[in-house]
Amino acid sequence: MISKVYFPRLVVPASAVIVSFVDFLISGVILVGLMVWYGFAPNLRMLALPIFIFVAFAAAMGAGLWIAALNVKYRDFRIVVPFVVQFGLYISPVGFSSNIVPEQWRLLYSLNPMVGVIDGFRWAILGGDTRLYWPGFLLSVSLVLVILITGIIYFRTTEKTFADVI
Amino acid sequence: MSSVIRVENLSKKYIIDHQKQERYTTLRDVLANGVKRRLGKLLHPSARQKDAEHEEFWALKEVSFDIQQGDRVGIISRNGAGKSTLLKVLSRITEPTSGRVSIKGRVASLLEVGTGFHPELTGRENIFLNGAILGMSKAEIKNKFDEIVSFAEVEKFLDTPVKRYSSGMYVRLAFAVAAHLEPEILIVDEVLAVGDAGFQNKCFKKMGEFGGRGVTVLVVSHNISVITRLCNRGIILQSGRLDFDGTVLDAVNRYSEIASGDIRPYKIWAEPAAPGNEVVRLLSIKAYSVANEQGDVFDIRRPVTIEFSYRVCQSGKTINPAFFLYNQDNIIVFISGGMHDPEWAGRQRQAGLYTSRCIIPGNFLAEGTYSIQAIINTMDNIKSPTVHVNEKDTIGFKIYDPLEGGSARGEHRGAYYGVVRPILEWDIGLAFFSTQARKTMTTTINYPQSTNTFFKGKKVFLTGHTGFKGGWLSLWLQSMGAEVHGYALNPPTETNIFSVAEVNKGMASSVIADIRDAGKLSQAMKSAGPEIIFHMAAQPLVRYSYAHPAETYEVNVMGTVNLFEAVRTMSGVKAVVNVTSDKCYENHEWERGYRENEAMGGFDPYSSSKGCAELVTAAYRRSFLDPAGIALASARAGNVIGGGDWAADRLIPDLLRAMDAGETLKVRSPDSIRPWQHVLEPLSGYLMLAEQLYSDGASFAEAWNFGPADEDARPVKWIVERMAEMRKDVKWQCDETPQPHEANYLKLDSSKAHRLLNWQPRWRLQTALQKTLEWHGAWRKDEDMRAVTLAQIAAYQPEKQNS
């Protein structure tokens, strides 16, 4: 359809992210259910949640744009994606807490965009004495923004050739 | 008219890789090739690098054109010339390599059938999906939903998944959505080839409507008739370059030059190699529609001439050129040969060079591509003629319909079947004519001729014999041996046909008096004692009637009344022809001709006086003359022209006067259309009418139109231009001063006279003008004008086989 109809190509990766966002909201409902079950009352830091959601959105969008654009040029890129995600799963604080990372690796570790996102979520929802490692967080967020902006630029540049290549 | 699409130096390049086996690039291969090359350089430093061959392919190269709003452009080209690429660039699907495109307005493009259709969704859902993709909002789609469905004719299948649709339904639905998009620019790429004829017809109508609304349409097609039906401009692409941009007719001509290549509308052979034998050799054969015009695409309305040029080498044989005409389905449409030429058929030829022509009439062949098989034979034996030349596929040509009207197709835009496409004569119902008239259709009616014995010795009373028409009629009657009595005022102009042609000389009596003088008129008629009366005395000029309306009414209306009064108190009168005018009708400025039963009217005093005269005629006929057994008919004719007219404010006299004086003629309303005819035409009608009234009485006592052939209703401008062609010293210009009202359109429908009187116009307008000029020329040279006039009358007779 890309080669047959005119529409802004940005719609395609954006729609994928937005659909996942809906999935995310459904998971959010489950989270709320769990909070009710365990009688956990959220504190004021919850109000910061939208910021972190936005960062997550930007991360997904940025990465998505890059991979989509590259995939058009090199068709085997999509094969790489599951590996990258799997690898990312292990270096992100999904199964562990960021606290266990030793100090000297903390900054390097924060290069992973999802670190900032996940730590931020934990800080906002769990409250209590979870602390956010601010330098790491800022590094993550700035990386996310860089990936997003460069992703948009690269996507828009190469989108002109999509119809010819696909 | 701003340009809606502007393309400047548009170029699009694709790179073709010849070495690659895979269809697309993979990261793996890029890395692997990179490593291979590095290693290769290391291991074999001197060996040449075998690089993948990259070839640049320019799908479009420096294409520039402008499209204005409302243009319907057809893009024609051979396959692979870059049409689809151009459309993709225009639809902003792909970017140009260089150059720029600027588009103003919403674009809807149908580049492929069912773009955006998802096979699993139903028709209903797909309408919304496709509409959304094409740019309609949900509300718009909802509004148009019913229209879309009824246009596509898929009501029954709306809720079945689209994957079950036939390709025709697919196209219909896709086109229906795009058509209701209300885009400002519509781009269609050959998708309509899938639909059936009925659907294609609907699409063309719809696209035609778009054109009417000022929507710009771009159509790509190979089908010439599609393009000519739909578009007013044509663009031709050749190998990515713009080859031609112009009117659709020229584009189609140019395309056929490119596309047909070997089949051309002419073929010439060098003499030694020319087809034939020792008897005759065919040197060349040519097809053309308009003389000296190149091109092999001919207008369907025009005749096509096939010209053979051949050398007869042996004397003494009868040589017959002929041809078979094949159409694009390889069917022989007809065969025709020189044996139809009465002059040469069966005649033995001397050796020498001959040119033979055959004219295929216009409005006969259907649209399509034709080829000619040329034959030259000797018809010594009908069963097996000796064939000298028999060449297949010598020349070819195409016939197309420019859709301007005048063809059999008319307004119809869809498929039009048939091997030939003639315009035949149709007679829709005879209810129009009186039952009495139908009886007379079996009698043969003869043209008035000098050998005609009917008028010989008959007593004819003619009012207005000193005028232009009266003068000619009087001379004609005299030439047939009638006893002509005249009643009229002195000739209206100083120089006049009455004196110049000595009309008086052969008349039995000529009373100079006023038609308004009832007493004198009655007396003159009694002393003449006629059987046939022609009433022509009138005030005939529109402009004069504006200056003297009361006088016009007195002469034209009361004069007629006086005549009828005189008639009804007499005995012996059998037939009366009252000559009124074509201006008696209520003029609606229609393009079609007026029929006898239409309403009388008249904008100006002259016209309305003639309308009144008609009413008077009808009343007297019903009230007095029919019961008395006197047959009264009225005759209406158009603008008569001919030698001997010196009236003021008439086109031809004015023109001739200006010509003689060397002045510039001021043309009053150059675009007004009038039914022009030579004066002898309606006069012949009056004479035939009088004869029938005399012999058959009441069945012909009605109103009759005697107008020229439809094609001879021409604007004033046309007449002036033709005269200018024939006499180089005609100078003219338009008169800008405000003029009193004169009708713009005025045509007569003379089918009743054709059918029931067997009256036909004999001299076409060109001949009429020519004869007028001849007469005028003779007068200038002081020749015997009576003889000249009588000669022209004699030349008009059908037995001499004139034009």
Interface residues (C-beta under 8 A of the other chain):
Chain A: M1 I2 S3 K4 V5 Y6 F7 K73 Y74 R75 D76 F77 V80 K160 T161 A163 D164 V165
Chain B: Y14 Y24 T25 T26 L27 R28 V30 K88 S91 R92 I93 T94 E95 V107 S109 L111 E112 T115 G116 I133 L134
